[in-house]
Amino acid sequence: MKLSGLAGLGIIGTIITCVACFTPLAVVLLGVIGLAGWAGYLDYILFPLLVVFAGLLVIGLVRHRSDAGKLKGES
């Protein structure tokens, strides 16, 4: 089963955002580049970003299911 580009983007974005949210990876990377002071604001960016990518995944899967149904002759 090949997914649409939107669903693929949603999957990749959700995985990357989850890794950044649930590990100290983002804090370490910000510290390495000298922006450790911004680490307190990561929640304001990463959690909405996670919701956006999860939404793209759902939309992509719904469209894929709809397109697959049209190809089979279902309405």
N, C-alpha and C positions, 0 to 999 in steps of 0.2 A: 504494500500500500504506500503510494507516494503522496506525501503531504504537500499542501500548497506552500508558497513562499511565506505567506503570513503566519501560518502555523509553525513553520520552521524557525522564523524569526522569533516567535513567541517562546518556543522551546529553548532556543539558545539564550535569549535574553533573560528568561526566568531562571535558568541554571546559573548564569553568570551573576545575576543579582542575588540569588540565594547564597552563593558562595561568598559574595561580598557582605551580605547581611549577617550570616551566621558564623563567620570566622573573623578573627582579628586581621585578616589579610589586608583589608582596606586601611586599617589604622597603621599597620606596619608600612604599607606603601606610602601613605601620606607622611609618615615620619621620615622615610628615606628621602623624599623629595623636599622636605622642609616645611610641610603644611600640616603638622600634627595638631595645630590649634583648631583646624577645621573638623577634627574627628568627632567633636561633640554635635556637629550638625549633620552627620551622615544619616541619622534616622529620618530626618526631614526629606531626604532625597531618595534613599534606597527603598524604603517601604512603599512610597507612592510609585516608584519605578517598578517594583515587583508587581504591584497591582496592574499597572499598565501592560507589562509583558504577559502576565497571566490572562488579561483581557484579550490581548492580541491572539494568544493561543486558543482561547475559547472561540473567538470569532472565526479564526482560521479553520478550526475543526468543524464548526457548524457549517461554514461555507463548503468545506470539503465533503461533508456528509450530504449536503443539499445537492452539490454537483454530481456526486456518485448516484444519488437517487434519480436524477434527471437522465443520466446515462442508461439506467436500467429501465426507464420508462415509467417510473413511479411519479406521482404528483405531489 
